[in-house]
Amino acid sequence: MLQALYRGRGLSRADLSRELGLSRVTISDVVGDLIEEGLVLELGTRASSRPGKPATMLDINREGRNVIGLDLSSSHAFVGVVTDLDGAVVERAELGISEVQGEEAVVAVETLLTELVALAPLPVVGVGVGSPGIVDDQGVVLSAPNLGWQDVPLQARLAEVCGLPVAVANDANAAAVGELSFGEGQLDMMLVRIGRGVGSGLIIDGRIVSGARHSAGEIGHVVSGTDVSEPCVCGNNGCLERWLAIPRIDAHLAEPSADRDAVLTEAGRRLGMVLAPIVSALNLTEVVLAGPASHISGPLLASAQSTLRDRVLADAHGDVQLRMTELGHDLIVLGAVVLVLRGQLGVS
């Protein structure tokens, strides 16, 4: 019922009865409980030319609860927001974390979370966190080398600190659900995050695909060619990250004879090479890129698009769309908010 109201934005009890296939008595009972809990509002009567008592319109109380979202993906700061149920940011905070690792990094997250809870003007439904690295279904960060984390029970730690429901997911997966719910994402899509490294989240039939070892979408270390003399940190040669990660692009651009368009075009070509078999195998409708527009839009995006389309079967995959997200820097925190909305209220 909450999902119907969340997407319907103004339905009567009779509308809900028809849409959900439940009796009006059941609908009225549940609506009464939800109004009492402050989760649903009566908006007033619907204008109607039909005789009889006009229907009373209902909606989720979109501004009656807060959600907290955290983005731990930046190398410079942990970022957090307090939003309403529509993802509108009402408070924002961040904490510098230069060279912070291990237990000190966990304490920094706890500190930021405590600040955000204090900033929230309304009751908080829960806390969502987008973390770098491999994260299991229990919110344990199995591995996040940049933060020095190994088997860190982040979800349990944060829940103990704030006393609220907490959901922790990989940052790229959080970004993908954020694009699906608050952006223009399709039900079968891939979101590729380009930053210090390269990762992605996969959405199939509206659901995140995690994989057997919680690392589906880790495309940064797929080899896209062996013509790179400097080996990747993983030990392989020619990984996609060596071409596409922002620090690597900047290093190529800083070379004395570098041609900006050529560097970005080659990075896009390597991305298209890696995407083609994934798009073909999963029959995705679109691939969304997230990262700095100064690097991604233009030659890189155009090259990735043309390479991708050249390497897939036109009849089956030729209409696949490759575009940039329009959610900007808040993509991961908004995805973290969606984790809470899905887990606690069943809406997205």
C-alpha positions in Angstrom: 0.0 0.0 0.0 2.8 2.4 0.8 4.4 1.7 -2.5 1.2 2.4 -4.4 0.8 5.7 -2.5 4.5 6.5 -3.0 4.3 6.2 -6.7 0.7 7.2 -7.1 0.9 10.6 -5.3 -2.7 10.9 -4.4 -5.1 7.9 -4.3 -8.4 7.3 -2.6 -9.2 4.3 -0.5 -11.3 3.0 -3.4 -8.3 3.5 -5.7 -6.2 1.4 -3.4 -8.8 -1.3 -3.1 -9.0 -1.7 -6.9 -5.2 -1.5 -7.4 -4.2 -3.9 -4.7 -7.2 -6.3 -4.9 -8.1 -5.9 -1.3 -11.5 -5.2 0.3 -12.4 -1.7 1.2 -12.7 -2.8 4.9 -9.1 -4.1 4.9 -7.9 -0.9 3.1 -9.7 1.3 5.6 -8.2 -0.6 8.6 -4.6 -0.4 7.2 -5.0 3.2 6.2 -6.2 4.0 9.7 -3.2 2.4 11.2 -0.8 4.2 8.8 -2.4 7.6 9.5 -2.1 6.9 13.3 1.6 6.1 12.8 2.1 9.4 10.9 3.1 7.6 7.6 0.0 8.5 5.6 -1.9 11.8 5.3 -5.4 12.7 4.1 -5.1 15.4 1.5 -8.7 16.5 1.2 -11.5 15.5 -1.1 -11.2 14.8 -4.8 -13.1 17.2 -7.1 -15.8 15.2 -8.8 -18.9 15.8 -10.9 -20.3 12.4 -9.8 -23.1 12.3 -7.2 -22.4 11.1 -3.7 -19.8 11.7 -1.2 -16.5 12.8 -2.8 -13.5 10.6 -2.2 -10.8 11.5 0.3 -7.3 11.5 -1.2 -4.3 9.9 0.5 -0.6 10.2 0.2 2.5 9.1 2.1 3.6 11.7 4.6 6.6 12.6 2.5 7.9 15.3 4.8 7.0 13.6 8.1 10.1 11.3 8.4 13.8 11.7 7.7 16.3 9.3 6.3 20.1 9.5 6.6 22.4 8.6 3.7 26.2 8.2 3.8 28.7 8.1 1.0 32.1 6.7 2.0 33.5 6.6 -1.6 35.6 9.8 -1.7 39.3 9.8 -0.8 39.0 13.2 0.8 35.8 13.1 2.9 32.9 11.0 4.1 29.7 12.8 3.1 26.3 12.5 4.7 22.8 13.9 4.2 19.4 14.0 5.9 16.5 13.8 3.5 12.7 13.5 3.5 11.0 10.5 2.0 11.3 12.0 -1.5 15.1 12.3 -1.3 15.0 16.1 -0.8 18.1 17.0 1.2 17.3 19.0 4.4 20.7 18.8 6.1 24.2 18.0 4.9 27.5 17.3 6.7 30.9 15.9 5.8 34.1 14.8 7.6 37.6 15.1 6.2 39.4 11.7 6.1 42.7 12.3 4.4 44.8 9.1 4.9 42.4 7.8 7.6 42.3 4.0 7.5 41.3 0.9 9.6 39.6 1.4 12.9 40.2 5.2 12.7 38.1 5.3 9.5 35.2 3.3 11.2 35.3 5.8 14.1 35.1 8.7 11.6 32.0 7.2 10.1 30.4 6.8 13.5 31.3 10.4 14.3 29.6 11.7 11.1 26.6 9.5 11.7 26.1 10.9 15.2 26.3 14.4 13.9 23.6 13.7 11.2 21.3 12.0 13.7 21.5 15.2 15.8 20.8 17.4 12.8 17.6 15.4 11.7 14.6 17.6 12.5 12.1 14.6 12.4 12.1 11.0 13.4 14.6 9.0 11.4 13.4 5.9 9.5 16.9 4.5 9.1 20.4 4.9 7.9 21.8 3.9 4.5 25.5 3.6 3.6 27.3 3.3 0.3 30.8 1.9 1.1 33.7 1.2 -1.3 34.8 -2.4 -1.5 33.0 -5.8 -1.4 30.1 -5.8 1.0 28.0 -8.9 1.9 24.3 -9.2 2.6 24.8 -8.5 6.3 26.6 -5.2 5.8 30.0 -6.6 6.5 32.7 -4.9 4.4 34.7 -7.9 3.3 37.4 -5.9 1.7 37.9 -2.2 1.1 41.7 -1.7 0.5 41.6 2.1 0.2 40.2 2.3 3.8 42.2 -0.6 5.1 39.1 -2.6 5.9 38.9 -6.3 6.0 35.8 -8.1 7.4 34.5 -5.0 9.1 30.9 -5.4 10.5 30.1 -1.9 9.6 26.3 -2.3 9.6 26.3 -3.8 13.1 28.7 -1.2 14.4 26.7 1.8 13.1 23.4 0.3 14.3 24.8 0.0 17.8 26.0 3.6 17.7 22.7 5.2 16.5 20.1 2.7 17.6 18.4 2.8 14.2 18.0 0.3 11.3 21.1 0.5 9.1 21.7 -0.8 5.6 25.2 -1.0 4.1 25.9 -1.8 0.5 28.7 -1.4 -2.1 28.8 2.2 -3.3 28.3 1.3 -7.0 25.2 -0.8 -6.0 23.9 2.1 -4.0 24.4 4.4 -6.9 22.6 2.1 -9.2 19.4 1.9 -7.0 19.7 5.7 -6.6 19.6 6.1 -10.4 16.7 3.7 -10.7 14.5 5.4 -8.0 15.4 9.1 -8.2 17.0 9.3 -11.7 15.9 8.0 -15.1 17.3 4.4 -14.7 15.6 1.5 -16.5 14.7 -1.9 -15.0 17.6 -3.6 -16.8 20.6 -1.3 -16.6 24.2 -1.0 -15.5 25.7 2.0 -13.7 29.5 2.4 -14.1 31.2 4.7 -11.5 34.4 6.2 -12.7 36.6 7.8 -10.0 39.7 6.6 -8.1 38.8 3.2 -9.6 36.1 1.8 -11.8 33.2 -0.2 -10.5 29.6 -0.8 -11.4 26.2 -1.9 -10.2 23.9 -4.2 -12.1 20.1 -3.9 -12.1 18.1 -6.8 -13.6 14.3 -6.6 -13.6 14.5 -3.8 -11.0 16.8 -5.7 -8.6 20.4 -5.4 -7.7 22.6 -8.4 -8.8 25.2 -9.1 -6.1 26.7 -12.4 -7.3 27.8 -15.5 -5.5 30.7 -13.6 -3.8 29.1 -10.2 -3.6 31.2 -8.7 -6.3 29.1 -8.6 -9.4 29.9 -5.5 -11.5 33.6 -5.3 -10.5 34.8 -4.5 -14.0 37.8 -2.3 -13.1 40.1 -5.3 -13.2 38.8 -6.8 -16.4 41.7 -6.8 -18.9 40.9 -4.6 -21.9 44.3 -5.1 -23.6 47.8 -6.0 -22.7 49.5 -3.0 -24.3 50.2 -1.2 -21.0 53.7 -1.4 -19.8 52.9 -0.4 -16.2 51.2 -3.3 -14.3 48.0 -2.7 -12.4 48.0 -2.8 -8.6 46.1 -6.2 -8.8 49.1 -7.7 -10.7 47.5 -8.0 -14.1 48.5 -5.9 -17.1 46.0 -3.9 -19.1 43.1 -3.7 -16.6 40.3 -1.2 -17.4 41.3 0.9 -14.4 44.7 1.6 -16.0 42.9 3.4 -18.8 39.7 4.7 -17.2 40.3 5.6 -13.6 40.4 9.4 -13.2 44.0 9.5 -11.7 45.2 7.4 -14.6 43.5 9.7 -17.2 45.0 12.7 -15.5 48.4 11.1 -15.6 48.1 10.5 -19.3 46.9 14.0 -19.9 49.9 15.4 -18.0 52.4 13.8 -20.4 54.2 16.5 -22.4 52.9 15.3 -25.8 49.4 14.4 -24.7 46.4 15.1 -26.9 43.3 15.5 -24.6 40.8 14.2 -27.1 42.9 11.3 -28.0 43.5 10.3 -24.4 39.7 10.5 -23.6 38.8 8.7 -26.8 41.1 5.8 -26.0 39.7 5.6 -22.4 36.2 5.4 -23.9 37.2 2.8 -26.4 38.5 0.5 -23.6 35.3 1.0 -21.7 33.2 0.1 -24.7 35.3 -3.1 -25.2 34.6 -4.3 -21.7 30.9 -3.3 -21.8 30.1 -5.1 -25.0 30.0 -8.7 -23.7 28.1 -7.7 -20.6 25.4 -5.8 -22.6 25.2 -8.8 -24.9 25.0 -11.4 -22.2 22.4 -9.6 -20.1 20.5 -7.7 -22.9 20.7 -4.5 -21.0 18.7 -1.5 -22.2 21.1 1.1 -21.0 24.5 1.8 -19.3 24.7 4.9 -17.1 28.1 6.6 -16.3 28.8 8.4 -13.1 31.8 10.5 -12.4 33.3 13.9 -13.3 31.6 15.3 -16.4 34.8 17.2 -17.3 36.4 13.8 -18.1 33.4 11.7 -19.1 31.1 13.8 -21.3 32.4 14.5 -24.8 35.1 12.3 -26.5 35.1 9.6 -23.8 31.3 9.1 -23.9 31.1 9.2 -27.7 34.0 6.7 -28.1 32.5 4.3 -25.6 29.1 4.5 -27.3 30.5 3.8 -30.8 32.8 1.0 -29.6 29.9 -0.6 -27.7 27.6 -0.5 -30.7 30.3 -1.8 -33.1 30.8 -4.9 -30.9 27.2 -6.1 -30.2 24.6 -7.6 -32.5 22.7 -4.6 -33.9 19.3 -6.4 -34.1 19.4 -7.4 -30.4 21.4 -4.7 -28.7 21.9 -1.9 -31.2 19.5 0.5 -29.4 21.4 0.3 -26.0 21.7 3.7 -24.5 24.9 5.0 -23.0 24.5 8.2 -21.0 25.6 10.1 -17.9 23.6 10.3 -14.8 21.9 13.6 -14.0 22.0 13.1 -10.2 25.5 14.5 -9.8 27.5 14.3 -6.6 24.5 13.1 -4.5 24.0 9.9 -6.5 25.5 7.6 -3.8 23.8 9.3 -0.8 20.5 9.2 -2.6 21.1 5.5 -3.3 21.8 4.9 0.3 18.5 6.6 1.1 16.8 4.2 -1.2 18.3 1.3 0.7 16.4 2.5 3.7 13.2 3.2 1.9 13.2 -0.3 0.4 14.2 -2.0 3.6 12.0 -0.2 6.1 8.9 1.0 4.1 9.0 -1.2 1.0 9.0 1.8 -1.3 11.4 3.0 -4.0 
